[in-house]
C-alpha cells in the first residue's frame, strides 16, 4: 500500500529564528507542510499558515506560488509523479497480469492517499499527469494487442481511467452505500479487459 511520505513533526517550542531561504528549499518545504496538513485531514490550506509552520515571513511563499491554487497544482503534480512511480513498479509477467496489477496499484494508491488523490483530481495538469496518462495508455496498448498507440487505445485508456477513478470515488466520497466495495483493482481490470479487446 502506498502511503504519503512522513516528515519530522514540527516542534513550535524550538522554532528557529526566521531566515531567508537562499538555498532554494522553501518551495519543497511548503509542499511538505501542505502534505502533512492533507494527511491530517486539514482541508483548508493557507499559504500564510504554511509560512508560519515553515518559520518564514508570511509573504515568502508567494515567491514560489502566486496563490493557493498554484500550491495545489504543485501538490497534484507531486501526487501524479508518486502514482507513476507505483505503476512503473508493476512486476507481473504477461499483458493481462500486468494490466490487472496496474489497476490494483492505482486503486490502492487512491484509497491510501485520499486527500492527496482529491487534490490530484481537482488540480491535476502538467507533466506529472501526462506521465501517468502515458503509463496507463501503455498498459492498455499491450493488453489490447495494439502495436502503437492509436485512437482506439486512447479511448480504451480513458475508459480504464474512468472506471478506476469512479470506483475510488465511490469508495471515498459516497462511502459506497448500495455498492459492492469489496472489489479490487484486479477485479475491475479483469471485467474491463473483456470489453476493451
C-alpha positions in Angstrom: 0.0 0.0 0.0 1.4 3.4 -0.9 1.4 6.0 1.8 2.2 9.6 1.9 5.8 10.3 2.9 6.4 11.1 6.5 8.1 14.2 7.7 9.6 15.2 11.1 7.0 16.6 13.5 7.5 20.4 13.8 8.0 21.5 17.4 6.8 25.1 17.9 8.8 25.3 21.1 12.1 25.1 19.3 11.1 27.1 16.3 14.2 28.6 14.7 14.5 32.4 14.1 13.2 33.4 10.7 15.7 33.3 7.9 15.7 33.7 4.2 15.7 30.6 2.1 18.6 31.4 -0.3 19.3 27.7 -0.7 16.1 27.1 -2.6 14.4 24.6 -0.3 11.4 26.8 0.7 9.3 25.6 -2.2 9.7 22.0 -1.3 9.3 22.8 2.4 5.9 24.4 1.7 4.8 21.4 -0.3 5.9 19.1 2.5 4.0 21.1 5.1 0.9 21.1 2.9 1.2 17.3 2.5 1.3 17.0 6.3 -1.8 19.1 6.6 -3.6 16.9 4.0 -2.5 13.7 5.7 -4.0 15.0 9.0 -7.2 15.9 7.1 -6.9 19.6 7.4 -9.0 20.8 4.5 -8.2 24.5 4.4 -4.7 25.1 3.3 -3.4 28.6 3.8 -0.1 29.9 2.4 0.3 32.2 5.3 -0.3 29.4 7.8 2.2 27.2 6.0 4.7 30.1 6.1 4.3 30.2 9.9 4.9 26.4 10.1 7.9 26.7 7.9 9.3 29.6 10.0 9.4 32.2 7.3 7.7 35.5 6.7 4.0 35.5 5.6 5.0 36.8 2.1 7.8 34.4 1.5 5.6 31.6 0.0 4.5 34.0 -2.8 8.0 34.0 -4.2 7.3 30.3 -5.2 3.5 30.2 -5.5 1.4 33.1 -6.8 -1.6 31.8 -4.9 -3.2 28.7 -3.2 -4.2 27.2 -6.5 -0.6 27.2 -7.6 0.4 25.4 -4.5 -2.4 22.8 -5.0 -1.3 22.3 -8.6 2.3 21.6 -7.4 0.9 19.1 -4.9 -1.2 17.4 -7.6 1.9 17.2 -9.8 3.8 15.6 -6.9 0.9 13.1 -6.4 0.8 12.0 -10.1 4.6 11.5 -10.0 4.2 9.3 -6.9 1.4 7.3 -8.7 3.5 7.0 -11.8 6.3 5.5 -9.7 3.9 3.0 -8.3 2.7 2.0 -11.8 6.3 1.7 -13.0 6.9 -0.9 -10.3 4.5 -3.4 -11.9 6.4 -6.7 -12.0 3.8 -9.2 -13.2 4.5 -11.2 -16.4 2.1 -11.3 -19.2 -0.1 -8.5 -20.6 -3.2 -9.5 -18.7 -1.5 -9.8 -15.3 0.4 -6.6 -15.8 -2.8 -4.8 -16.6 -4.5 -6.2 -13.5 -1.6 -5.3 -11.3 -1.5 -1.7 -12.7 -5.2 -1.3 -11.9 -4.8 -2.7 -8.4 -1.9 -0.3 -7.7 -4.0 2.6 -9.0 -6.9 1.8 -6.7 -4.7 1.1 -3.7 -2.9 4.4 -4.1 -6.2 6.3 -4.4 -7.6 4.7 -1.2 -4.4 5.1 0.8 -4.0 8.7 -0.1 -7.5 10.1 -0.2 -6.8 13.7 0.4 -3.9 13.8 -1.9 -5.8 12.0 -4.6 -8.6 14.5 -4.3 -6.2 17.3 -5.0 -4.8 15.4 -7.9 -8.2 15.1 -9.5 -9.2 18.7 -8.9 -5.9 20.4 -9.8 -4.1 17.9 -12.0 -2.3 19.2 -15.0 1.2 19.4 -16.5 4.0 16.8 -16.8 3.0 14.7 -13.8 -0.5 14.0 -15.1 0.8 13.4 -18.7 3.4 10.9 -17.5 0.7 9.0 -15.6 -1.7 9.1 -18.6 1.0 7.7 -20.9 1.7 4.8 -18.5 -1.9 3.8 -18.3 -2.2 4.0 -22.1 0.9 1.8 -22.5 -0.7 -0.9 -20.3 -3.9 -0.6 -22.3 -2.0 -0.8 -25.6 -0.2 -4.0 -24.6 -3.3 -5.7 -23.2 -5.3 -4.9 -26.4 -2.5 -6.2 -28.6 -2.0 -2.9 -30.5 1.5 -2.3 -31.8 1.2 1.5 -31.5 -1.0 3.9 -29.6 -4.0 5.0 -31.7 -7.5 6.4 -31.3 -9.0 3.1 -30.0 -6.2 2.7 -27.5 -6.7 6.3 -26.3 -10.5 5.6 -25.9 -9.8 2.4 -24.0 -7.3 4.2 -21.8 -9.9 6.8 -21.0 -12.5 4.1 -20.2 -9.9 2.4 -17.9 -9.1 5.6 -16.1 -12.8 6.4 -15.7 -13.6 3.0 -14.2 -10.7 3.0 -11.7 -11.3 6.7 -10.7 -15.1 6.1 -10.4 -14.6 3.1 -8.1 -12.1 5.0 -6.0 -14.5 7.9 -5.7 -17.4 5.7 -4.7 -15.2 4.2 -2.0 -14.0 7.5 -0.6 -16.8 10.0 -1.1 -20.2 8.2 -1.4 -18.9 5.7 1.1 -20.5 3.1 -1.1 -24.0 2.8 0.3 -25.7 0.3 -2.0 -22.5 -0.6 -3.8 -20.2 -3.6 -3.6 -16.9 -2.1 -2.4 -15.2 -5.5 -1.9 -13.9 -5.3 -5.5 -10.1 -4.9 -6.0 -8.4 -3.1 -8.8 -7.6 -6.5 -10.3 -11.3 -7.4 -10.3 -12.1 -4.1 -12.2 -9.3 -4.7 -14.7 -10.5 -8.3 -15.3 -14.0 -7.0 -16.1 -12.8 -4.2 -18.2 -10.3 -6.2 -20.3 -13.1 -8.3 -21.6 -14.7 -5.2 -23.0 -11.7 -3.3 -24.5 -10.3 -6.1 -26.6 
